[in-house]
């Protein structure tokens, strides 16, 4: 479950010294120039620590020329429950839109990855913790539906605290909806590569994110069903170090590989080539 | 018997009705009085329960005497054979599953099971399944699909268990895979929310062609306590959260998340398990037979359309 105010601002926004020229690495604590970090897609050039990369950065990293033919950008949240916790849901959405420049917590569309056409989706974690409400669920559903129609493989990057509380039960229903769409997509025997970023928990983890033909995670990404705080409260124990990190999931057989960010494009390309080799062989190249 | 403060007047009257009914069984002179008392009880229950707040309904849905899955299994079905285990790790007793006969038809049954009393609750983990429970459910959905048997699920869980072992064994993957298995099953699926419908842990039994809900059940993306803790850092404000989240049967019917609401006996299902099962039986059977004649593909499409339509956004 996500909550925007408990979400730390993305690495790009904090710990700037002076006019944002220098940043302190969250891994090694060394001071790095903001330009160096940005040029390296938020991976520390000294220690390799992966800071959060915004959706725009992922587009630049994975999509050829950073170009995405965006689908269904016009979808925006409604307020079906008239939800308010002191501040209305509408106000929170407006604040998130202003902060991120995005209309909602995911971008989807068609892109090219090393010359291969793909259906592409990436969560905008800065938008209310990447939480999945009706729009996010609808866009993921449309991504699978349209990719099936256009015979595109799907590469989907998840980074989400889970279902969006402010849309209540309708957020929960997005889990069923998106997975049902994925099932239909799967019948076309097109690849689904699920990339789990930091953090991926709750309703997103417990729906499509672990159902990739291949599941890939970034180093040290926090991935799990329940958040660590919920588990600690339930079992009244301190959690072991490394619990729910990508390395823990790899050890327990839940993901196929941990791939460093700077190798991500190459690895995804290779996987797509392998999985589509038989399909390619049927049609003249 | 456990009694919630707001149901005390009703519980007392129901108790008197019971005593009088026993008397009337041997002496018919008590029958007019019994009838009067029954009417009074039902009138009072209607009055009190008409004004219940959402959090009071949540308390009813969690009532310690509420009928659980196996209480319904005993009353609705014959020929029950319980099937255990996920064939991978263990048998999770927070989910019961098996084959049964329902009005002459063989069906696959899957439901979360809470325990009565501390000892059984520990065994049932308070109805909070681990991944092995969901993997047992998946096995059942696939068994049903293979042999063309309808699936009846009974939802009653605070949620999937948040613990170390559950995470190690892939709680997320297990739930996601259960959603997928339900989505593709080429057989009729009818889900009934008999008590608590706690988030993804409930939904893993809920991707059905039709979803029935008992009058005093609830179904939510997060517990009101959890929601209040996140919103206000104060779990005690669960009443406000329960009202915001819209988790009661009439609200969910309006949102299209459930298709049918089944009334409960006077004072709630926990006052009369037999009557609660009888009242559910009518709707459940009608709902199941309403899906007769649909082919496997049509059933999958029907389920797809049902969930495809859920969500509210502006374009």
Interface residues (C-beta under 8 A of the other chain):
Chain A: X1 X3 X6 X74 X75 X76 X77 X78 X80 X81 X83 X84 X85 X86 X133 X134 X135 X137 X138 X141 X163 X165 X167 X168 X169 X170 X171 X172 X173 X174 X175 X176 X177 X179 X180 X181 X182 X183 X184 X202 X203 X205 X206 X207 X208 X209 X210 X211 X223 X224 X225 X226 X230 X231 X234 X235 X237 X239 X240 X243 X244 X248 X252 X253 X254
Chain B: X160 X161 X162 X163 X164 X166 X167 X168 X169 X170 X171 X172 X173 X175 X176 X177 X179 X180 X183 X184 X199 X200 X203 X206 X207 X219 X220 X221 X222 X226 X227 X230 X231 X232 X244 X245 X246 X247 X252 X255 X257 X303 X304 X307 X308 X310 X311 X312 X313 X314 X315
